């Protein structure tokens, strides 16, 4: 089985899908690995590093694609790349299947088998393959550093001869993986941290990190699905949360928003009035910018200034920490590939409780019903 690693050509993308240490493990599992020249440079890994790990470095992208049994990437390969792959080849990447299902039509037409890292089920057996959580960890960490860099004050409590400097106040909205990492990082920097999540069960994790959990009565409505992902809330439930957030935002120096629902526009947690109520010099880091943003004033990958408040909505923070982001993603990908390799050959078991749910297209058919439904909705 020949595994091909692409040089990511999306603007701003510096990660690589496999790092040399993962290449070594795959070669040991009797797979061959080919990598496009320069693919690892953004993650501080040279062609020589990959060659020493057992990979074949290829300069011709078309030849790489044509000879691949499995193509691994960070971002979804371009339509022309998918058309250059041989029929029945496998693609493993972040495919955005629920947000942009129509972008996978070339894979469907070419008979490619595609696996989306976003669809890996959140079950115990699949924890080592949970790339969403890996990247959310990096994003939550970096979001705090962005906030600390932008506010005109320091994070920790300081007692000096010139007097006491009070700590910064950080409000984290959403206590999933990104939110929890943001809480932990802000606490390490010495900030006073508060957090809000629609899931009351998240309170225990928030408190364990030394932050205050903000609770609001949502009337006992269901706030997450069986897979552990947040579900879309009713307008009334969202309003209750927004009212609480607007009040707490008045005293915050940094607000980090992380709320997203797979396949849906991000819920609005802060409107323009909530931003107007914030202190001058405060900062909002909106991590939901790629799906519309949690803040009505957010603009993806732009910095917005409003009444002295700075709003940032970076859409690819993991790519700004490419070494560790690549290491984590590479381990996730390798763990998944090990499910597809048997004696060095490709062996896809669609009955596997990780492989099956992660598959989007196979043998010219949509095999994931959620994606198929999203595709139908996109046609309307």
C-alpha positions in Angstrom: 0.0 0.0 0.0 1.4 3.4 -1.0 0.5 6.3 1.2 1.0 9.8 -0.3 1.5 13.0 1.8 0.6 16.2 0.0 2.3 19.6 0.4 -0.6 21.7 1.6 -1.2 24.5 -0.9 -4.0 26.3 1.0 -3.0 29.9 1.9 -1.7 30.1 5.5 -1.5 26.3 6.0 1.8 25.3 7.4 1.0 21.9 8.9 1.9 18.5 7.4 -0.3 15.4 7.6 2.5 13.0 8.6 5.7 13.7 10.6 8.8 11.6 10.2 8.2 9.6 13.4 4.8 8.6 12.1 6.4 7.7 8.7 8.7 5.3 10.5 5.8 3.5 12.2 3.9 3.1 8.9 6.9 1.8 7.1 7.3 -0.7 10.0 3.7 -1.7 9.3 4.8 -2.7 5.8 3.3 0.4 4.1 5.3 2.5 1.7 5.2 6.3 2.2 5.7 9.0 -0.5 5.8 12.7 0.4 5.7 15.7 -1.9 8.9 17.7 -1.7 8.8 20.6 0.8 5.6 19.3 2.6 7.2 19.4 6.0 9.1 22.7 5.8 6.3 24.7 7.6 6.5 22.2 10.5 10.3 22.5 10.6 10.9 19.1 8.9 13.0 18.8 5.8 12.9 16.4 2.9 16.0 14.7 4.3 14.2 14.1 7.6 11.4 12.2 5.8 13.9 10.3 3.6 15.8 9.2 6.7 12.5 8.0 8.2 11.9 5.8 5.2 9.8 8.0 2.9 10.3 8.5 -0.8 10.4 12.3 -1.6 8.6 13.1 -4.9 8.8 16.4 -6.8 6.0 15.7 -9.2 2.6 16.2 -7.5 0.7 14.6 -10.4 2.8 11.5 -10.3 2.4 11.3 -6.5 -1.4 11.5 -6.8 -1.5 9.0 -9.6 0.5 6.4 -7.7 -1.2 6.7 -4.4 -3.5 4.1 -2.8 -4.1 6.5 0.1 -3.7 10.2 0.1 -3.4 11.9 3.5 -3.7 15.7 3.9 -4.6 18.3 6.4 -7.1 20.2 4.3 -9.4 18.7 1.6 -7.5 18.2 -1.6 -8.5 20.5 -4.5 -11.0 19.1 -7.1 -8.2 18.8 -9.7 -6.1 16.8 -7.3 -9.0 14.4 -6.6 -9.6 14.0 -10.3 -5.9 13.0 -10.8 -6.2 10.2 -8.2 -6.8 6.6 -9.4 -10.2 5.2 -9.1 -11.0 3.7 -5.6 -8.1 5.5 -4.0 -8.6 6.6 -0.4 -8.5 10.2 0.9 -8.0 11.0 4.6 -8.2 14.6 5.7 -10.3 17.4 7.2 -13.0 17.4 4.5 -15.6 19.8 5.9 -18.3 17.3 4.7 -21.2 18.8 6.7 -20.3 22.4 5.9 -19.3 22.1 2.2 -20.6 18.7 1.0 -20.7 19.9 -2.6 -16.9 20.2 -2.6 -16.7 16.4 -2.4 -18.6 15.8 -5.7 -15.3 15.2 -7.6 -14.5 12.4 -5.1 -17.9 10.9 -5.6 -17.5 11.1 -9.4 -14.1 9.5 -9.4 -15.1 6.7 -7.1 -12.8 7.8 -4.3 -13.2 6.5 -0.8 -13.1 9.5 1.5 -12.7 9.5 5.3 -13.3 12.8 7.2 -11.3 13.4 10.4 -14.3 15.6 11.6 -16.5 12.5 11.6 -14.4 10.2 13.8 -16.8 9.2 16.5 -16.2 10.3 20.0 -15.9 6.8 21.6 -13.2 5.5 23.8 -11.6 3.3 21.1 -11.2 6.3 18.8 -9.6 8.8 21.2 -6.2 8.4 19.6 -7.8 9.4 16.3 -9.7 12.5 17.5 -8.1 15.2 15.4 -10.8 17.7 16.1 -9.8 17.6 19.8 -6.1 17.8 19.0 -6.5 20.9 16.9 -9.0 22.4 19.4 -6.3 22.0 22.1 -3.9 24.0 20.0 -6.5 26.7 19.1 -7.5 27.2 22.7 -4.0 27.7 23.8 -3.1 30.1 21.1 -6.3 32.1 21.5 -5.2 33.1 25.0 -1.8 34.2 23.8 -3.4 36.3 21.1 -5.6 37.9 23.8 -2.7 38.5 26.1 -0.7 40.1 23.4 -3.5 42.5 22.4 -4.8 43.8 25.7 -3.0 46.8 27.1 -2.3 45.2 30.5 -0.7 42.1 32.0 -2.5 38.9 33.0 -1.1 38.1 36.5 -1.6 39.7 39.9 1.5 41.6 40.8 2.5 43.1 44.1 5.3 45.7 43.5 6.9 48.6 45.4 4.8 50.8 43.1 1.6 49.1 44.3 -0.6 46.2 43.4 -1.5 45.3 39.8 -4.8 43.4 39.7 -5.1 40.3 37.4 -6.8 40.3 34.1 -10.3 38.9 33.8 -10.9 36.3 31.1 -14.3 35.0 30.1 -14.4 31.7 28.0 -17.6 30.9 26.2 -17.9 27.2 25.5 -16.2 24.6 27.7 -15.3 22.0 25.0 -11.7 21.0 24.3 -10.7 24.5 23.0 -12.5 26.2 25.9 -10.9 24.0 28.5 -7.5 24.5 27.1 -8.1 28.3 27.0 -9.1 28.2 30.6 -6.1 26.2 31.7 -3.7 28.5 29.7 -5.3 31.7 31.0 -5.0 30.4 34.6 -1.4 29.5 34.1 -0.8 33.1 33.0 -2.4 34.3 36.2 -5.8 35.6 35.0 -9.1 35.3 36.9 -11.2 33.1 34.6 -14.9 32.6 34.2 -16.6 30.2 31.8 -20.0 29.5 30.3 -21.4 26.5 28.6 -24.9 25.4 27.8 -24.0 21.9 29.1 -24.3 22.0 32.8 -22.2 18.8 33.0 -19.2 21.0 31.8 -19.3 22.8 35.1 -17.2 20.2 37.0 -14.4 20.3 34.4 -14.4 24.1 34.5 -14.2 24.2 38.3 -11.4 21.6 38.3 -9.3 24.0 36.4 -9.8 26.8 38.9 -12.3 28.8 37.0 -15.8 30.0 38.0 -18.6 28.3 36.0 -21.5 30.5 35.0 -24.9 28.8 35.0 -28.2 29.7 33.4 -31.5 27.8 33.6 -32.2 26.4 30.1 -35.3 24.6 31.2 -33.8 21.1 31.0 -33.5 21.1 27.2 -31.1 18.7 25.5 -27.8 20.5 24.8 -25.6 17.7 23.3 -26.1 14.7 21.0 -25.1 11.1 21.7 -21.7 11.7 20.1 -20.9 14.4 22.7 -21.3 17.3 20.2 -23.4 20.4 21.0 -26.8 20.6 19.4 -28.5 23.7 18.0 -30.5 25.5 20.7 -33.9 27.2 20.6 -34.0 31.0 20.2 -35.2 31.3 23.8 -32.4 29.2 25.2 -29.9 31.2 23.3 -31.3 34.5 24.5 -31.0 33.4 28.1 -27.4 32.6 27.6 -26.7 35.8 25.7 -28.2 37.9 28.5 -25.9 36.3 31.0 -22.9 36.7 28.8 -23.6 40.4 28.1 -23.6 41.1 31.8 -20.4 39.2 32.5 -18.7 40.8 29.4 -18.8 44.2 31.1 -15.9 43.3 33.5 -13.9 41.0 31.1 -10.6 42.0 29.6 -10.5 39.1 27.2 -13.4 37.0 25.9 -12.7 33.8 24.0 -15.7 32.2 22.2 -15.6 28.6 21.0 -19.2 27.5 20.4 -19.8 25.6 17.2 -22.3 23.0 16.0 -21.1 20.6 13.2 -22.8 21.4 9.9 -24.6 24.5 11.3 -23.9 28.2 11.4 -22.2 29.1 14.7 -24.6 30.3 17.4 -24.5 34.0 18.1 -23.5 34.5 21.7 -22.6 38.2 21.6 -24.4 40.9 19.7 -23.3 44.5 19.1 -24.9 45.7 22.3 -22.9 43.2 24.3 -19.7 44.4 22.7 -20.6 48.1 23.3 -20.9 47.2 27.0 -17.3 46.0 27.2 -14.4 48.1 28.5 -12.1 50.0 26.2 -9.0 48.0 25.5 -10.7 44.7 25.9 -10.4 41.9 23.3 -12.6 39.2 21.9 -11.1 36.2 20.2 -13.9 34.4 18.2 -12.8 30.9 17.4 -16.0 30.2 15.4 -15.1 32.6 12.6 -15.0 29.8 10.0 -18.7 29.0 10.5 -20.0 32.5 10.8 -18.7 33.5 14.3 -20.2 33.7 17.8 -20.0 37.5 17.7 -22.2 39.5 15.2 -19.3 41.9 14.6 -16.8 39.2 13.7 -15.2 39.0 10.3 -13.3 35.9 9.4 -9.5 36.4 9.6 -9.9 40.2 10.1 -9.5 42.5 13.0 -12.5 44.6 13.8 -12.3 47.6 16.2 -15.5 48.9 17.8 -15.7 51.5 20.6 -12.2 50.6 21.7 -12.9 46.8 21.7 -10.8 44.6 19.4 -12.5 41.6 17.8 -10.4 38.9 16.1 -11.8 35.8 14.3 -8.8 33.7 13.2 -10.0 30.6 11.3 -6.9 28.5 11.4 -5.0 29.0 14.7 -3.5 25.5 14.7 -1.5 26.4 11.6 0.2 29.1 13.6 1.7 26.4 15.9 2.7 24.0 13.1 5.2 21.8 14.8 3.0 20.6 17.7 -0.2 20.8 15.6 1.4 18.5 13.0 2.7 16.1 15.6 -0.7 15.7 17.1 -2.5 15.4 13.8 0.1 13.0 12.5 -0.5 10.7 15.4 -4.3 10.9 14.9 -3.9 10.1 11.2 -1.5 7.2 11.9 -3.8 5.7 14.4 -6.6 5.8 11.8 -4.4 4.4 9.1 -3.6 1.4 11.3 -7.2 0.5 11.0 -6.9 0.3 7.2 -3.6 -1.6 7.0 -3.4 -5.4 7.2 -0.1 -7.0 6.4 0.9 -3.9 4.5 -2.2 -4.0 2.3 -5.3 -1.8 2.2 -8.2 -3.4 4.0 -11.3 -1.3 4.6 -13.8 -2.8 7.0 -17.0 -0.7 6.8 -18.4 -2.6 9.7 -15.7 -1.2 12.0 -17.3 1.2 14.5 -14.7 3.9 13.7 -14.0 3.3 10.0 -17.7 3.1 8.9 -19.0 6.3 10.6 -15.9 8.3 9.4 -16.5 7.4 5.7 -18.2 10.0 3.5 -18.0 8.4 0.0 -17.3 4.9 -1.1 -17.7 3.1 -4.5 -19.5 6.2 -6.0 -22.0 6.5 -3.2 -22.6 8.8 -0.2 -22.3 6.4 2.7 -22.7 8.9 5.6 -26.4 9.8 5.9 -25.7 13.2 7.6 -23.5 14.3 4.7 -26.0 13.0 2.2 -28.7 15.0 3.9 -26.5 18.1 3.9 -25.9 17.6 0.2 -29.6 17.5 -0.5 -30.1 20.6 1.6 -27.3 22.4 -0.3 -29.2 21.7 -3.6 -32.3 23.6 -2.4 
